[in-house]
Structure formats: C-alpha cells, structure tokens
Amino acid sequence: MRFLSSRTWQFTYFAMQLNDWNWRGKDILDFGGNIANILRDPNATIDEQRYWCLDVVDEAIEAGRSSYPKAHFHFYNRYCYFFNPTGVPGLRLPHLEARFDYVIAYSVFTNASRADMLDLVGQLKGMLKEGGTLAFTFIDPHFHSFPEQNEGSNLFRRLKKIKSENPEVDIDALAKEANDSQWCVLVDNDQLYVENEDIRYCPPGLQKSHYVFYTEKYLKALFPDAIILPPANNEGQHCCVIKAAASG
C-alpha cells in the first residue's frame, strides 16, 4: 500500500490558482487523484457524485471507491515508471460518459515522461466542456520555491534530500549537469538526464523514483496558450492552466 497518498490540500491549491472556491455543480476530473484526498480538504466544495478520478495505482482506486461510493473511480492501466511499471505503454485514456468543467492533475507530470505529458495533455484537453479548464502542476528546477529556508533551487533541494539518504551520491556534480537546462529527469536518485529521456532499462522491482523538472519558460513554449502561475499555498509547484474555447 506504499502508493496511497496522504496529501489533503489539493483543493485549496487549485482553488487559489483558479481563483474559484465554489466548485458545486461542476463536473471534476482528478487525473492522478489517488484515493481522492482532494475531497478530504476541509475547504473542498466538490459534489461527490460529480467527481471522477483516474489513477494508475489500482489499490488507490479501490480505496477511493470504498471511501466515496457516489463518486466515479477508474483504474488507468498505463505504464508509469515506478508507480505502474507493468502497465501498458501509451494506453489511451478511457472513455468517460462525461465532459468536465475542471480537469486537474496535482504532481502527475512531475513523474510522467515528457512524451507522456504531451500526449496526455492533448487527450485531457479533449475531455473539457466548452469553456472548461485544465490545470496541472510542474516543478521548475531552477526556481527557489522556499527562499526563506535558504535551501537553493527546487532541483538542489531534491538532491540534498537524496544525499541525506545516500551520502555516496555526488549531488554537486549532478546539479552542475543541469545548469541552464530547460528540462531534466532525475531517475532512481542518482541518474540525471538533461533534456533527453533515453532512460536505461531498469527492472520494475528495482525502480525507485522518476522526477521530471521543467522551467516555466519551457512549459510556456510547449503550451503557448497556457497561463503559467507561480506556486501557491506554500507549495513548491507551479501551475499550468489551459482553457478550452468557449462557445460563440
């Protein structure tokens, strides 16, 4: 049960980013929503019966379904390094008998490959209602999300955590490799891929982690129609907001 999330502040984060605290009457797709902890946020105003969750972790889907029987939970058996390494690569999103006012994804594309992000963002946009909004988070490697803690950039903060667990990792060398990079992938805590994802094979049972970082400028280049917002709610992740065209 190691992939069951304990985060409960996702609603507050997205409500701040979207400047909308009243989600009643709206259809919501929580992509990568795990056990639907967004519904546990004390500020949440989501109607349970109008909430959908897709996740690659089957045990999370079962737990969410048990907790919220009026909501809609679907296991999405797509390959994902570490989280679902035996899944189907490139599996398309399932057909859901709804279109959505908001599609949200918290800390999903921080773990998925760049190729998967580009594919899935396109598919998720197609699930929006007219005038609907897709919002997902990402981590800028060079941004200092918590300057008051004086811990450096987001990438270096992650590397320092890794070193605290494994002193043998040369985090200074890894950080130097990523200097001025637009995006990079940190795999299994000691492999850094700079602006490429030709990741060497690792058996599912040995996979440890897969962190993907994008600069704000690079995300804007990938999604020119998006609005990029800085971190909110004392969290370290930026938000990419893409709106579907309104009718008329």
N, C-alpha and C positions, 0 to 999 in steps of 0.2 A: 504494500500500500504506500510505497515511497513517493508516488506522484500525485498524491492528494494535496491540493493547495490549502493553506491556512490564511491566505490574504482575504481581507474583508472590506477593503477601502476602494475597490474599483469604481463603484458608482460615484462616490464623491469626486474621484479624479476626473471621470468623463463628464460629469455634470459641470464641473468647473471649466473644463476645456471647451465644452459645447455651449456654455452659458445657458443651461437649461436644467432646472431641478425638478420639473414636473414631467415625468415620463408616463403618467397614467394615460391609458387609451392608446398608447403607442406599441407597435409590434417591434420586438427587440431580438436580434440575433447576436448571441455572445459567442464569438468564434474563438475556440480555445478556452471556453469558460470553466473547464474543470468540473468541480462539484457545484457550480453556481453560487459561489461565495458572494458574488455581487448582490444577490438577493438578501444576504445577511448584513450588508452595510446598513447601519441604523438610519442613514439618510435616504435609502433606496425608495423610489416611488414607482417601481415596476409592477405591473399586474402579472401575477404568477402565470395565469393562463395565456398571456400574450408574450411569454418568454420562451425562446428557443436556445438550445445550447448544442454546439458541435465540438467534439474533442477527440483527439487520437488516443486518449487513455481510457480504455474500456471500463476499468474499475472506477474511474471518476464519474463516468456517465451513469453507472449503476448506482453509485452513492447519491448523485444528484437526483436521479429519478425517484429514489426512495424518500428523499427529504422533501421533494416538491412534486407530488404526483399530478398536479394540474398543469405543470409546465411540460415542455417538449424537449426530450433529450435524444441525441442521435450520436452513436459511435461512428467516427470517421476514420476508417482503417487505411489512412495514408501513411507512407513511410515518413518517419521523422527521426533523425539521429538522436539516439539515447532514449527519447520518450516513446517511440514506437518503431524500433529498428527492424521489425519483421513485417511492417506494413507494406502496402502496395505503392511503389513509386509513381508519382504523377496521377494518382487516383482523383478523378473529378469530384467536385462537391456533390452531395446527394440532392435530389430534387425535393424541396420542401414546399408544402402546399400553403405558402405564404410569401409575401414580399414585406420588406422591413423599412420602418422609419429610421431606425438606427441599427447599423452593424458595427459592433465594437470588437476589438481584439487587444487585450492587455498582455504585453510580454509574450507575444506569439512569434512575431517576426524577429524578435531578438534571439530566437533559437532555430528558426527555419532557415533554409538556404536562400540565397538571393534569388536563384531561379524559381524556387517555390513561392517566394514572396511576390514576384512579378506575376506569376501565373494566378495565384490565389487572389491577389488584389483585383485583378481583372474579373475573375469569377464573382467575387463578393460584390463588386460594384453592380453586376448584373442582377443581384438579388434585392436591390434597393427599390423602394417605391419612388415615384416621381417626387423630386424634392427631398428624398431621403439622404442620409449622411453615413459615410463610412469613416470611422476613426480608429486608428491603431497606433501603438506606441513603438518607439525605437530608441536606441541609445547612441548618442554621439560620442565617439571615442575620445575626442579632444576637449569636450565641454567639461567644465568644472561644476558639477551639479550641486555640490555641497562645499562651497568655498570656505564657509565658517569652520569646517572640520580640517581644512588645510591638508587634504589628502591627495591633491592633484586631480588629473583628468579621470574621467569615468573608466577608461581602459586601465590606467595605472592603479586606480582603486581596486579593480577586479584582480589585477596581477598581484597586488600586495596581499589580498586575501588568499590567493593561491599559494604565495610564498609562506604565509603563516601556517599553511597546512603541509607544505612540502618545501623546506628550505633549500633543496637542491636546484630548484628552478631559477634560472638567471633572468629575473624579470626586467632588469635594466637593458639587457640585450634584446629581449622581446619588445619592450617599449620603443627602443631605438628603431627597430624594423618598421614600426608603424608610424613613425614621424611623417607628418604631411600626407598620410594616406587618406583617401576618400572613404574607404570601407575596408574592413578586415574581419577575419573569422578566427576565433580562439577555440581550438579543439582539444579536448581532454587535458586541459590545464597547462599544456606545455608546447603545443604546436600553434604557430601563428601563420595564417595565410593572408598575405596582403594583396588586396584587390584581385583575388582569384579564389576559387573554391574547388580546386582539384585535390580534394582531401583523400589521403591514403586510406585504404580499406582497414577497417577495424572490426573484429567480430562483435556481434551485438552484446554479448555478455561482458565485454571489456570496455565498452563505450562509457565515458564519464560525463562529458559536457560538450556543448556546442553553442558558443556565444557569438552573435553577429553584431557588428557595430557599423553605423553609417553616419556620416556627417550630415548636418542639417542641409548644407548646400547640395550634397549629392542626392539626398532624398527629394529635394525640390527639383533637381534635374530629371530624376526618374519619373516624378509625378508633377508635371508643370502646373496642373490645375489645382493642386493641393494647397491648403493653408498649413504652414508648419508652426506649431506653438511650442513655447518652452515648457520645461517641467512645471508641474503644479502639485499642490497638496503635499509639499515637502517630499516629493519623489524624484528620482533621477532620470526619468524617461521623458523624452519629447513626445509630442502627439502630431500625427499626420492626419489631417481632416480633408476628406474628399466628398463633395456634394454632388448628388445626381441632379440633372437638369429638371427644373420644374415645368409642368405643363403650361402651354400657352406662351 
